[in-house]
């Protein structure tokens, strides 16, 4: 055998020895396989509290179906966070790590955060047009939810229920007997979410201001008007304890009944989801009443456009957004008291809570009403400051 053949044989033997040794080491767990599994695309979503159960359930199904993008599996995680809390973290740059997407209560929160970042960076980080634009995934509105026995007494004395009626009931010195109710009801107790823990509390104050002034656009001058502040303080004085209401006001109303409150302006979806529990516990169903000045929440799916997330991660978020808007997913939203964002889906789908609770005032189609405009940053901060100084610490 010549020298060249000897070299060739030695090389083959060495190669075989290396491959064999590698195989034995892998069997022993010492080295990772040469072919690794595709890296998971993580989609982390910060989500408003009212739609978190809907989004969380959809995320579990989405993950179980093993969706992939460019051969890489997508995993969606959902973290609940109130819209105002999230807005504060965004603007203080405390949102760490940066989520792939944000689903706040309303589009106006997105616009406020985007305006702050645009001033800092000179560009949009949340888009209003194009493929990555903010798009609603469900809709809900603020409505009155009042125990039927209490609503009957208020209607007998005042007629239609509105913020002025609630104010008069709240300030009745003789309590429920003065209003026509039995003495053991005590005084009228209002339920309003804590504005520092639930953006619904802020929406309630804005709606009250809208009815007080008879207009849809509230200014700082309106909020600082002494007459309005006196009226609003009297109204908010009927809330038993803001600290106990926290972020889940309707759940507390369902659990603790009349001791928590007689009624208030709350999110329609929360009222519908808790209707059955309230009826089971208290044998006095809630009545839903739609106000003249309505506040709509559209829960926009908003993708972060900063460099902290990759283009592939942004596209993975788009895949989940499309999943949320699919007809089958939207039908589930209706079963959770949310109005569909997909126009192909009817609110009267089977198991619709809107149909189930029509006798209690729920409407599949809300008549034309006046929509409240959301406040700008100055009005928002003024209302929250007023709340801190006049209500929160009492």
C-alpha positions in Angstrom: 0.0 0.0 0.0 1.5 3.3 -1.1 1.8 6.4 1.1 -1.3 8.1 -0.4 -3.5 5.2 0.4 -2.2 5.0 4.0 -3.0 8.7 4.5 -6.5 8.2 3.1 -7.2 5.2 5.4 -5.9 7.1 8.4 -8.2 10.1 7.6 -11.2 7.7 7.3 -10.4 6.1 10.6 -10.0 9.4 12.4 -13.3 10.7 10.9 -15.0 7.5 12.0 -13.6 7.8 15.5 -14.7 11.4 15.8 -18.3 10.6 14.7 -18.4 7.6 17.0 -17.1 9.6 20.0 -19.6 12.4 19.2 -22.5 9.9 19.1 -21.5 8.4 22.4 -21.2 11.8 24.1 -24.6 12.9 22.8 -26.1 9.6 24.1 -24.6 10.5 27.5 -26.2 14.0 27.3 -23.0 15.9 27.1 -23.5 17.8 23.7 -26.5 19.3 22.0 -27.7 17.6 18.8 -26.2 19.1 15.7 -29.7 19.9 14.3 -31.4 22.3 16.8 -35.2 22.8 17.0 -36.5 26.1 15.5 -36.4 29.0 17.9 -39.8 30.0 19.3 -41.2 33.4 18.3 -42.4 35.0 21.6 -45.4 37.3 21.3 -45.9 39.1 24.6 -49.1 41.1 24.9 -50.1 43.7 27.6 -53.9 43.5 27.7 -56.7 45.6 29.2 -58.6 44.0 32.1 -62.1 43.8 30.5 -60.9 41.7 27.4 -58.1 39.8 29.2 -60.2 36.6 29.7 -61.2 36.6 26.0 -57.6 37.2 24.8 -56.1 34.8 27.3 -58.5 32.0 26.2 -57.7 32.7 22.5 -54.0 32.6 23.2 -54.2 29.2 24.8 -56.1 27.8 21.8 -53.7 29.5 19.4 -50.7 28.1 21.2 -52.3 24.6 21.3 -52.8 24.7 17.5 -49.0 25.1 16.9 -49.1 28.1 14.6 -45.8 28.8 12.8 -44.3 31.6 10.9 -41.4 30.9 8.5 -41.0 27.5 10.1 -40.8 28.9 13.6 -43.4 28.1 16.3 -45.3 31.1 17.7 -46.0 31.3 21.5 -48.4 34.0 22.8 -48.4 35.2 26.4 -50.9 37.7 27.8 -50.4 39.9 30.8 -53.4 41.8 32.2 -52.9 45.5 32.9 -55.3 48.5 33.3 -55.0 51.0 30.4 -54.0 54.0 32.6 -51.4 51.9 34.4 -50.0 50.7 31.1 -50.0 54.3 29.7 -48.0 55.5 32.7 -45.4 52.7 32.3 -45.0 53.5 28.7 -44.5 57.2 29.2 -42.1 56.7 32.1 -40.2 54.1 30.0 -40.9 51.5 32.7 -42.4 48.9 30.4 -39.7 46.4 30.7 -39.3 44.2 28.8 -41.1 45.9 25.9 -44.1 43.9 24.8 -44.7 42.9 21.2 -48.2 44.4 21.3 -50.6 46.3 23.6 -54.4 46.0 23.8 -55.6 49.0 25.9 -59.2 49.9 26.7 -59.4 52.5 24.1 -57.7 54.0 21.0 -57.2 57.4 22.8 -54.7 55.8 25.2 -52.6 54.7 22.2 -52.8 58.2 20.7 -51.6 59.8 24.0 -48.6 57.4 24.3 -47.7 57.7 20.7 -47.7 61.5 21.0 -45.3 61.3 23.9 -42.9 59.0 22.0 -43.2 61.0 18.8 -42.0 64.0 20.7 -39.0 62.1 22.1 -38.1 60.1 19.0 -39.5 62.1 16.1 -41.5 59.2 14.8 -44.5 57.1 15.5 -44.2 53.9 17.5 -47.9 53.0 17.2 -49.3 53.3 13.7 -52.8 54.4 12.6 -52.5 53.2 9.0 -51.1 50.3 7.0 -50.7 46.7 7.9 -49.5 47.3 11.4 -52.2 49.9 12.3 -54.1 49.6 15.6 -57.3 47.6 15.0 -60.2 46.9 17.4 -60.6 43.3 18.5 -63.9 43.8 20.4 -66.2 46.6 21.5 -68.0 47.4 24.7 -69.7 50.5 26.1 -70.5 52.0 29.5 -74.1 51.5 30.7 -76.0 51.7 33.9 -76.3 48.6 35.9 -78.8 48.9 38.8 -80.5 46.3 41.0 -84.1 45.9 39.7 -85.7 46.8 43.0 -83.7 50.0 43.2 -84.3 50.9 39.6 -88.1 50.6 40.1 -88.1 53.1 42.9 -85.9 55.6 41.1 -88.0 55.4 38.0 -91.2 55.9 40.0 -89.8 59.1 41.5 -87.7 60.6 38.7 -88.5 58.8 35.4 -85.5 58.0 33.2 -82.3 57.1 35.0 -79.4 59.5 34.3 -76.5 61.1 36.1 -78.7 63.9 37.5 -81.1 61.3 38.9 -78.2 59.4 40.5 -76.9 62.7 41.9 -80.3 63.5 43.5 -80.5 60.0 44.9 -77.0 60.3 46.3 -77.7 63.6 48.0 -81.1 62.6 49.5 -80.7 63.4 53.2 -83.4 61.0 54.2 -81.9 58.1 52.2 -84.0 55.6 50.4 -87.2 56.3 52.4 -87.1 59.9 51.0 -86.9 58.4 47.5 -89.8 56.0 48.1 -87.8 52.9 49.2 -87.9 50.9 52.5 -85.9 52.2 55.5 -83.6 49.1 55.6 -82.1 50.1 52.3 -80.3 52.9 54.0 -78.7 55.5 51.7 -78.1 55.2 48.0 -74.7 53.7 47.3 -73.0 54.4 43.9 -70.6 52.0 42.2 -67.8 53.6 40.2 -64.5 51.9 39.4 -61.5 53.4 41.1 -60.0 55.7 38.4 -56.5 55.0 39.5 -57.0 51.2 39.1 -59.5 51.0 36.2 -59.9 53.4 33.3 -63.6 52.8 33.6 -63.7 55.1 36.7 -62.3 57.9 34.5 -64.8 57.2 31.8 -67.6 57.4 34.4 -66.5 60.9 35.5 -66.2 62.0 31.9 -69.8 60.7 31.1 -71.1 62.5 34.2 -69.5 65.8 33.0 -71.0 65.3 29.6 -74.5 65.1 31.0 -73.9 68.0 33.4 -72.8 70.3 30.6 -74.9 68.7 27.9 -72.0 68.3 25.5 -69.5 65.6 24.3 -66.2 67.4 24.6 -65.0 68.3 28.1 -62.3 70.9 28.7 -60.0 71.7 31.6 -62.2 74.8 32.3 -65.2 72.5 32.7 -63.4 70.3 35.2 -62.2 73.2 37.3 -65.6 74.9 37.4 -66.4 75.2 41.1 -70.1 74.4 40.6 -69.3 71.3 38.7 -66.7 70.2 41.2 -69.2 70.6 44.0 -71.8 68.6 42.1 -69.3 65.9 41.2 -68.0 65.6 44.8 -71.6 65.2 46.0 -72.1 62.5 43.4 -68.9 60.6 44.3 -69.7 60.9 48.0 -72.2 58.1 47.4 -69.4 55.6 46.6 -68.9 53.5 49.8 -65.2 52.8 49.4 -63.1 53.3 46.3 -60.2 51.2 47.8 -62.4 48.1 48.0 -63.8 48.5 44.5 -60.3 48.2 43.0 -60.1 47.1 39.4 -63.0 44.6 39.3 -66.0 46.6 40.4 -68.7 44.4 38.9 -67.2 41.3 40.4 -67.3 42.9 43.8 -70.9 44.0 43.2 -71.8 40.4 42.4 -70.0 39.0 45.4 -71.1 41.5 48.1 -74.4 42.7 46.7 -76.2 45.7 48.2 -73.5 46.3 50.8 -71.2 47.2 47.9 -73.7 49.4 46.0 -77.1 49.8 44.5 -75.8 50.4 41.0 -73.5 52.5 38.9 -72.2 53.2 35.4 -70.1 50.2 34.4 -68.8 48.3 31.4 -71.5 46.5 29.6 -69.4 43.3 29.1 -68.7 43.1 32.9 -72.4 43.5 33.7 -73.4 40.8 31.2 -70.8 38.3 32.4 -71.8 38.7 36.1 -75.6 38.8 35.5 -76.2 35.1 36.3 -74.0 35.2 39.4 -75.8 38.2 40.8 -79.2 36.6 40.2 -78.1 33.4 41.9 -76.7 35.1 45.0 -79.2 38.0 45.5 -82.5 37.0 43.6 -82.6 40.6 42.4 -81.3 40.9 38.9 -79.5 43.9 37.5 -81.3 46.2 35.1 -79.1 47.6 32.2 -79.9 51.1 31.1 -78.1 52.8 28.2 -77.2 56.5 28.8 -77.7 59.3 26.4 -74.0 60.1 26.5 -72.3 56.8 25.7 -68.6 56.0 26.1 -67.3 53.3 23.8 -64.2 51.1 24.3 -62.7 49.6 21.2 -59.7 47.6 22.6 -57.3 48.2 19.7 -54.6 45.5 19.0 -51.5 47.8 18.8 -48.1 46.5 17.7 -45.0 48.1 19.0 -42.9 49.4 16.1 -39.6 50.0 18.0 -36.4 48.1 17.4 -36.8 46.2 20.6 -38.8 43.6 18.7 -37.8 42.0 15.4 -39.8 42.1 12.2 -40.6 38.4 12.5 -42.0 39.0 16.0 -44.1 41.8 14.8 -45.5 39.6 12.0 -46.1 36.9 14.5 -48.2 39.4 16.5 -50.1 40.1 13.3 -50.9 36.4 13.0 -52.5 36.3 16.4 -54.4 39.5 15.7 -55.9 37.9 12.6 -56.8 34.9 14.8 -58.6 37.1 17.2 -60.7 38.6 14.4 -61.6 35.2 12.9 -65.4 34.6 13.0 -65.1 31.6 15.3 -63.0 33.6 17.8 -65.3 36.6 17.6 -68.3 34.4 18.4 -66.6 33.5 21.6 -66.3 37.2 22.4 -70.1 37.5 22.2 -70.4 34.7 24.8 -68.2 36.8 27.1 -70.4 39.9 26.7 -68.3 41.7 24.1 -69.6 43.1 20.8 -67.7 41.7 17.8 -65.2 43.8 15.9 -65.7 41.6 12.8 -68.7 42.9 10.9 -69.4 39.4 9.6 -70.4 38.2 13.0 -73.8 39.0 14.5 -74.3 39.9 18.2 -77.2 37.5 18.2 -75.1 34.4 17.7 -76.0 31.3 19.7 -75.3 31.7 23.5 -75.2 35.5 23.1 -75.4 37.2 26.5 -77.0 40.1 24.8 -80.0 37.9 23.8 -80.0 36.0 27.1 -80.4 39.2 29.1 -82.7 41.2 26.9 -85.4 41.1 29.5 -83.0 42.9 31.8 -82.4 45.7 29.3 -79.5 44.4 27.3 -79.7 45.6 23.7 -78.4 43.8 20.7 -78.5 47.1 18.8 -78.1 50.3 20.7 -80.3 53.1 19.4 -78.5 56.2 18.1 -76.9 57.9 21.1 -74.4 60.7 21.7 -70.9 59.4 21.9 -68.6 61.1 24.4 -65.2 62.2 23.1 -62.3 61.0 25.1 -60.3 63.7 26.9 -56.9 65.1 25.9 -54.0 64.7 28.3 -54.7 67.9 30.2 -58.3 67.0 30.9 -57.3 63.5 31.9 -54.6 64.7 34.3 -56.9 67.4 35.8 -59.7 64.9 36.5 -57.3 62.4 38.1 -55.8 65.2 40.2 -59.2 66.3 41.3 -60.0 62.7 42.3 -56.8 62.4 44.3 -57.4 65.7 46.2 -61.2 65.3 46.8 -62.2 61.7 46.8 -59.4 59.2 47.0 -58.3 59.9 50.5 -61.7 60.4 52.2 
